[in-house]
Amino acid sequence: MKSKTTKNHTTYIKTAEKLLKELNKMSEVEKISLGFIKRTPNKKGKVGLKVKEISGGLHLKVRGNTSIQDIYVYTKDTEIVSKVLENINL
């Protein structure tokens, strides 16, 4: 399977791995752009996902135990992609 992740930045946090595998399988997803990883070593947080609609797709904020990463998903059908993301258990 060809990855839809852009080549500029290919590192992702462990919490995002399951999300990225599912997004890469979806025909509705055109491109995935991984943002920088922000470390939060002294602030243990609850693993989670926030999804916000943006022009051309979705902005995901993925929270791991000790890091946060922004991921941009480019799609014309944000509703379908959002529903799939809701059903992924991080």
C-alpha positions in Angstrom: 0.0 0.0 0.0 1.4 3.4 -1.0 1.6 5.8 2.0 -0.3 9.1 1.7 2.1 10.8 4.2 4.1 13.6 2.8 7.8 13.2 2.6 8.8 16.4 4.4 8.3 15.1 7.9 7.7 11.4 8.5 8.1 10.9 12.2 5.0 10.3 14.3 4.2 9.6 17.9 3.3 6.0 18.9 -0.3 7.1 19.8 -0.9 8.2 16.2 0.2 4.9 14.6 -3.3 3.3 14.5 -4.8 6.5 13.2 -2.3 6.7 10.4 -2.8 3.1 9.3 -6.5 3.6 9.1 -6.2 6.9 7.3 -3.8 5.5 4.7 -6.4 2.8 3.8 -9.2 5.3 3.1 -9.9 6.3 -0.5 -11.4 9.6 0.8 -8.0 10.7 2.2 -5.8 12.4 -0.4 -2.8 13.4 1.7 -1.6 13.3 5.3 0.9 15.9 6.6 2.6 15.2 9.9 3.4 18.2 12.1 6.1 18.6 14.6 6.1 16.7 17.9 6.0 18.7 21.1 7.4 16.9 24.1 5.7 17.3 27.4 8.0 15.2 29.7 6.9 16.8 33.0 3.2 16.8 32.1 1.7 13.3 31.9 -1.5 13.7 30.0 -4.4 11.6 29.0 -4.1 9.9 25.6 -6.6 11.5 23.2 -7.6 13.0 19.9 -9.1 16.4 19.0 -10.5 16.8 15.5 -11.2 20.2 13.9 -12.4 20.9 10.4 -10.2 23.2 8.3 -10.3 24.3 4.7 -9.5 21.2 2.6 -9.7 18.7 5.4 -9.1 18.0 9.1 -6.6 19.1 11.7 -5.9 16.4 14.3 -4.3 17.0 17.6 -3.0 13.7 18.9 -2.0 13.5 22.6 0.2 10.8 23.8 1.4 10.3 27.4 4.4 12.6 27.1 3.9 14.3 23.6 1.5 16.1 21.3 1.5 16.1 17.5 -0.6 18.0 15.0 -1.6 16.0 11.9 -3.3 17.5 8.8 -5.6 15.2 6.8 -6.5 16.5 3.3 -9.9 15.2 2.1 -13.0 16.3 0.3 -15.2 14.2 2.6 -14.5 15.3 6.2 -17.7 13.8 7.5 -16.7 10.2 6.5 -13.2 10.6 7.7 -14.4 12.1 11.0 -16.7 9.1 11.6 -13.9 6.7 11.1 -11.6 8.6 13.5 -14.4 8.6 16.2 -14.3 4.8 16.1 -10.6 4.3 16.5 -9.6 3.4 20.0 -6.2 5.0 20.9 
